[in-house]
Amino acid sequence: MNDETMPTEHSRVIRVEAPYFEDLKVGQLYADAPAVTLTAGHAAFHEALFGDRLRLALDATLCEQVTESKRALVHPNLICNLAIGQTTTPTQRVKGNLFYRGLVLRQPVFIGDTLRTSTKIVALKQNSAKPGRDATGLAVLEIHVDNQRDETVLHFWRCAMIPCRDPGAVTGANDSFAAIPAELEMERVEAAVPAAWKLDRFRREVPGEHFAGIEVGSRYEVEGRDCVTSAPELARLTLNLAKAHTDAAASAYGQRLVYGGHTISLASAQITRALPNLVTLIAWRSCDHLEPVFEGDVLQTEFSIEAKHSLAGGGGLVDLRARVHATRVEPAQTPGAKNTVLDWRVIGLMA
């Protein structure tokens, strides 16, 4: 016999709410997100959304020849998207992510690996008051991602804009962001290149242009554009709790805000059309969201080669700077107008 009874009007109601800017404290640590074991299902859904042509995430035979792992490589953008999604407990009310800094993929991730993420509040700064606008503040998060062997897979910072509970709040929060590194040290990036990978095999097996043929200063304009679709589905796949991505009423724009990683992943897919022999992505020097992106926007990428760094064992690292432009379909502005929405400085590995 079950002795439980139906709730009455006197039953306790537990309201599950997201924090406001005033609720955040420097030093707070969030490690509550579920760890996630990455499966072929995750990889297939991610590929269906973006159509990225990164070879090692698609070709199991080539991947084994290069990495000597019998498990398929997980696309680095899927790792980043999941890591960011796992950090969103304190930023569920986010109005927008301003930047990412210092992101380095320190270990490759393969299908079957399990990732867990911890997030620490390291700086808080209230935005200057503006007439007619409710109070908001910037929260800088330091993020660590580990695998099932307790190896650091990823480490970076991101900055989120969070509303205040009190629209007229004066919190006094005015932390400096100076401790966030403005630039990556190349020694850290080079150390993240998997020493056991056989880049010579990649060069031998894959025809076309490799590291030696890439010229600094080259500028690429990718003609093929992509329409943003299934934005809430990516947020859910990656455990992203930010309400603005799934609920138009929670957005400052009156429509759902597309998660920034969606824009980044489409930019990456367009880059691999121009550089089909990228081996993988290793690091982000910076990533700045300049304008919002909405479902139905059509995105186009242009990028340039800013620098090359040769590796002792052959091949090398290439500095790319990508700018993504959005053509609005919905009347968030004049239909057909084009906005620059992303400035992404990423480092790729080539054989």
N, C-alpha and C positions, 0 to 999 in steps of 0.2 A: 504494500500500500504506500502511495506517495503522499507525504504529509504537507508538501508545499501547496501554497494557496495562491490565487491570482492576486496581483498587486491591487492595493486599494488607494484611495485618494490621499491616504496618510503615508504611503510607502515613500522611501527615500529615493529621490531622483538625482542621478549623478550626471552632471553636464560635462561633456568632454570638450574643452576649449583650447584654442591655440594661444600662445603667449603674445603679448604686445611688447613694444620696445621697452616700456618701463619694467617689464618682468625679467628682462635679461640682465645678467650680471657677469662682469669679467671674471673668468676662471671657471664658469659653469662648464661641466663636461656632460655631453650627451652620448651614451653608448647603448641606447635602447632599441635601435633599429634591428630587425631580424637579420642574421647572417643569411647570405644567399649562395646556394650552389648553382653555378652557371651551367645550363644544359644546352643541348642542341636546339631545344625549343626557343630559348632566349635568343640564340644566334639567328635562327630562321626568322623570327619576328622582326628583329632589328634589321636584318637584311631586306625584308619585305618593305619596311618603311623607307629605307634610304638607298638601296641598290648600290652600295659601295663596292668597288671593284678591287679592293685590297686582296692580293692573291693568296697570302698565307692564311687568311680567314675563310677562303673559299675552296682551295685546292689541298685536300688532305695529303695527297702524295707528295706534292712539292713541300708542304709544311713539314712532313716527316724528314725529307731529305735535308732541309735547311736547319730545322730545330732539333732533329733526332728525337722528337717526342711522337708517340703514337696517338696522342690526343690532339684534336684540332685547336688552333690558336683562336682565342676570343678577340674580336676586333677591339682595339684600344678605346674607341669611342663608346662602345657598350660598357666597358669597365668604368669610364669616366661618368657616363650617364647614371649608372647604378650607384656609384660612390656619391654623387651629388644627391640623388634621390634619398639615399640613406641618411643624409645630413639635414633633412628638412623638418625635423621635429621642432626646432626653435624658430624656423622661418616659414611656418605655414601661412602667415599673413603677408608674405612678401609682396611688395609692389613691383619689384624688379631686382635682378642681380646686376650690380654695376660692373664687377670685374672678377676675374680669376687671376691668381699669380702663382708662379713658382711650381707649376704642376710637372712632376717627373714620374714616369712609369718605371719604377725601379726593378720590377720583375715581370716577365711575360706571364700571361694568364691563359690557361687551357681549359677546354670543356671538362667539367667535373671539379674544378677548383671552387672553393668556398671563400667568399669575401665578407669581411665584417668591418664596420667603419665606426670610428669615434670622432666626435666633433667638439671642439673647445671654443668658447667665446673668448677672444683675445683683445678686442677693442670695441668701444661703443662711442658714437659721436652723433649728437642730435643735429639735424639739418637746420640751417638758418630759416627763421620764420619768414613766410611769404604771405602777403595779403590774400585772403580767400582760400588758403590751403591749410588743411589740417596738419598737425605736427607729425613729423616722421623722424626716424633716426637710422644711422648706418651701423650694422653689426658685422664685424670681421670674424670669420670662423676659420680656425686652423683644423685641417682634416687629415686623419691618418687612416689608411686602408691596409689591413693585413689579410693574408691568406691562412689556410688551415694549418700551415707549418709555422705560423707566427712570423712570417717574413713580411717586411713592409713592401707592399705592392705600389702604393701611391701616397704622395704627400703634397698638399697644396693649401692655398688660402682662397677664400671667396668672400665677397662683400655683398650683403643683402640690405635692401631698404625696407624697413618695418614700420608700420604706423604706430602711433602712440594711442593708448586707450583714451586719454584726454586730448581732444582735438587742439586745445590750447596749452598743452603741457610745456613746461620749461624744466627739463630734467637735469640740466647742468652737465650732461655727459659730453666730454670734449677730448677723448683720447686721441693721441697721435697715432697715425698709421705708419710712422717712419720705420718701425721694426719689420714691416712686411717687405721682403726683398724686391726691389724694383727690377732687378735683372737676375737671370740664372747664371750660375757659375758653370762654364763648359766642362769642368772636371766632373761635376755631378752628373751631367748629361752623358758624357762619354762612359762613365762608370755604369750607367744604366743599360748600355748596349750589351746584350747577352753574349758573353765571351765564347760560349760553346757553339753559337750559330755559325753555320758554314755558308758565308756569303758568296764564296767562290762557286758553290753549287747553284745558287740562285742565278748568278751571272751566266753560268754554263747552260742551265736549263731554260732560261727565259730570254727570248730574243728582244731586241730593241735597245733603247737608250738606258744606260745605267749611270752611276755616279760620275764617272769620268766625262760623260758627254753633257752633263748639266752645266750651264753657264750662268755665273753670277750676273744679275742685272736683267735676266730674261723675264719678260712679263707675259702672262697667259690670260687670255680672256675666254672663258668657257661659254660657248654659245648656248649649249643646252641648259634650259632652266628647269626648275622643279617646283611644283605646287605643294604647299604644306598641307598634308592630310594626316588624320589619325593622331593628332597632337595629344589628346587626353589619354589615348591608349599607351603611348610611350611613357607618360607620367606614371600611369598605374603600373606598367611593367617594371619600372625602376623604383617603385615604392615612394614616389615623390608626393608629399603631402601638401604642397603649396596649393592653396585653394583657388588662386587665380587661374590655374591651368585647367581646372575642371568645372568651375562655377563662374559664369559671367558676372553674377552679382558681387563676387568677391574681387573683381578686377576694377582698377581705376578707369578703365576704358569702356566699360559697358559691354564688353565681349571678352571671351576667354583669351588670356595671354598665353602664347606658345612658349613652352619651356625653352630656355636658351640652348640647351644641349641638342634640341631638335634642329635649330638653325646651324649649329656647329657641325652636326652629323651630315646634313645636306651639303654644307660647304666641303667637307672632307670627301664625300662621294663625288662631287664635281671635280675636286682636285685630282682624284685617281683616274678620271677620264683623260686629263692632260698629262699626268705622270703615272702611267699604268705600272711602272716598275718600282714604285715605293714598296719597301719591304714592310715597314710598319711606322707608326708614329711613336716618338719617344718622350716628347716634352712639349709644354706650352710656355713660351716666354710670357705671354699675356693674352688676355681675351676680354675685350670690352664690348658690351652690348650698347650700341649707340641709339637705337630706336626699338620700339616694341615690334613684335611679329605676331600676326594673327592667322588663324586657320583660313586657308584659301589664298594667302599671299603667294606670289610667285617669286622664287629666289634665284639669283644669278651671282656667280662668283668670279672674281678676277684676283689673281695673285702674282707675286713676283718672287724670284730667288734672291734673297738678301745676302746670303753667305754660304760658303762650303767649308767643311771641316773634315779633312782626311783622317782615316783611322789606320793604325799601324798594321792591322791584318788585312787591309784592303777595304774598298768601299768607303763610305763616310756619311756624315750628317749634313743635311741641307736645311737652312733657315728659310722658311716660307712666311710671307705676310699676305694674308687673304683678307679681302674686303667683300662683303656680301651686300647686294642691293635687293630691295624688295619692291615689287610692283603690287600695289594694293588692288584687290578685286572688290572688296566691300568699301563703302564710303566712309572709312575712318578719315579719309582725306580725299582729294580729287581723284576719281578713278583713273588709273593709268599712270599716276605720278610714281616716281621711283625714289625711295629713301635708302641711304646707306645704314644698315642695321647692325653690322658686325665688323669688328676689326680684330683679327685673330692671327697671332704670331706663333707658329707651330714649328717644331723641329722633327723632321722625318729621317728615317734610316734608308739608305740606298746601297746597293751592292756594287 
